Amino acid sequence: MQTIDTYDFTGKKAIVRVDFNVPLDENFKITDDTRIRAAIPTLKKVLEKGGSLIIMSHLGRPKGVTDKYSLKHIIYRVEEKLGVKVQFADDCMKADAQAAALKPGEVLLLENLRFYAEEEGKPRGLAEDASDEEKKAAKAVVKASQKEFTKKLASYADCYINDAFGTAHRAHASTALIADYFPNDKMFGYVMEGEIKAIDQVLNTPARPLTAIIGGAKVSSKIGIIENLIDRVDNLIIGGGMVYTFVKALGGKIGNSICEDDQIEVAKSIMKKAEEKGIDLHLDRKVLIADAFSNDANTQYVKNSEIPDGWEGVDASPETFEYWKGIISKSKTILWNGPLGVFEIPKFATCTNKMAGLLAEATENGAFTLVGGGDSVAAVTQMGYAEKVSYVSTGGGAMLEYLEGKELPGIKAIRG
Ligand code: AMP
């Protein structure tokens, strides 16, 4: 398999799928350029090695050509970070001449791929009451033109790099299908390589003990991960709103805490499986409860199974945290996904924020720590620990699916 370190880019044009889907304010100024910064090492490497770049990305969820979602708004930042002038093709299907004229060291950015329905391969503009037949016919039309779309993108370049982990779980033209046109000239960028390596290390070759901390609101959205991890971890810590579905499954009294009644059987089967496999499953035993979802609510600490009506669990307790700390400090590999409380409300954010610090400490003591999922990533970043854990995954949905053990189309297209 090719990598950007081994591939000879001299005189080659590389088409690179990046994730420049950055948030913009009402004046089209970038409010967080993390994703642009993340792609820079890959882009610079190609230029340093004598290649030229055709960069492609999506921005937002346009339903057609929409000025608001034009990638022209972000050119200034790409130029600033790359230190090179960036040419712009305002129609990603009409960049032949610009691509052909690119010289080594030059950069061309294509307009938002999602201005075309073919990028995602999903029909647009279907009437809400369209019949199944009509939907099927419309899909067939887009799928047919998707081939031409993909072929056109591929025709601009000599090699293909995928560095957009955030869309690796989608089988889109630019994230997966295009790879077929470069059987011997396709590779991952550094972002993709880093994400894959970090998650593989946790799933396949962890130093033990391996501890997973899974939080967040819903069992239903984390069940795939839990089921995949339960065969691999030594300790499973469950925190956040998910806990109360487990507590109810055990017959506890959870007051007004968040609970998914339709997941109670699932919770029971997870606990049974953990027991059978000899895995230690640690629920948030003593919790902070509140009588309202607000920063000036009344609060108290109680056992997770003794929550009075009118009160709900909103964070872990110092006692639970100390107990978790004991487990984490003995662990050699730690995965954290999902907040341990309603961390958007400062009063209920204590344990989520403290967990960020604990993982930084564990990393300093030699553990491999992987943090993923929007809220846990926000917590480590806000607390200033993003550089102090081993890896922060920005993959979102792609990371979840990879942790669930699913094969991601963007990875398969390159690895085969
Ligand atoms: P998820 O997207 O599943 O990772 O869930 C994240 C959300 O879970 C955040 O918005 C948290 O506020 C929420 N959450 C965490 N703990 C609780 C809790 N005890 N009660 C209600 N929501 C919670």
Residues whose N, C-alpha, C, O or C-beta is under 5 A from the ligand:
A	BS01	AMP	G215 G216 A217 K218 S221 G240 G241 I258 G313 V314 D315 G338 P339 L340 G341 V342 F343 E344
